[in-house]
Amino acid sequence: MSVKENQETTTHQPIPQEAFDWYDEYAHGLIDRRTFLARLSTITTASLTMGMLLPALLPNYSLAEQVSFNDSDIRAQYTTFPSPKGHDEGRGYLVTPTSLEGKAPAVLVVHENRGLNPYIKDVARRLAKAGFVAFAPDALHPLGGYPGNDDEGRKMQSSIDKGKMEQDFIAAATFLKSHELSNGKLGAVGFCFGGYIVNMLAATISNSLNAGVPFYGTPAAKEIRKNIKAPLLIQLAELDRRVNGTWPEYEADLKAFKIEYTMHMYPKANHGFHNDSTGRYDQENANLAWKRTLAFFTKHLA
């Protein structure tokens, strides 16, 4: 059963938009769980109970696997990499095509603000299935890795020194670009926090990154945006007021510095619309965004 089918079966009616907005605030630490639940209680009815709302809003990773780790077209493994300016050592999920002869373009996959969860690992497998060498680091490795649930993962990630965490992703990008299976061309795709990391990488390792696809991510610090050289494919959701509020200024800088970019605004889509483990998932927009992502990487990394 798909997430969409599960949502419809669970609720039997559309979820009010404010529920998605509140979940976004909760997922990004703007409100705590108690406030989130209190707000949800104000929109419950006899036909839309809390027991119906929560399963549709919170992730269910068993519904979201598009490429099995047992798929014969890929090979998945965990590997470590050095991060001398970060936490000394990083660890991530490396997925390669089994049919690979020689080298292939490499893509760094950056998770949201909760560690390397099953959805992000599946994104890495999708990339490998499409012929790329994909690597998804886990920012939570210094604390033992993704704990198995998003609530705890968010708490852990918020406790990590931001500067060291960014250095870990820079080290991961360097590791991947120079990997023996990489053709030397590096792309990066990230979601939410990961979208910010893609924007940050484009501005900090501008001579190394060849293409970036930030999904609903905030921009890099203003003072370093002028360094961006890689073309960007920016994926935004129409209903994502928080991230979209940062776009006009970012776009103005991209234009001022003559940086190549394309922005797609996906209609009636929420923040997280590509994540097929929650009720925010928008299958039509997610499929279109992913088709554009693969075409973008093929163009710039081949």
Buried (B, 14 or more C-beta within 10 A) or exposed (E): EEBBEBBBEBBEEEBEEEBBBBBBBBBBEEBEEEEBBEBBEEBBEEEBEEEBBBBBBBBBBEBBBEBEBEBEBBBBEEEEBEBEEBBEBBBBBBBBBEEBEEBBBBBBBBBBBBBBBBBBBBBBBBBBBBBBBBBBBBBBBBBEBBBEBBEBBBEBBEEBEEEBBBBBBBBBBBBBBEBEBBBEBBBBBBBBBBBBBBBBBBBBBBEBBBBBBBBBBBBBEEEBBEBBBBBBBBBBBBBBEBBBEBBEEBBEBBEEEEBEBEEEEBEEBBBBBBBBBBBBBBEEBBEBBBEBBBEBBBEBBE
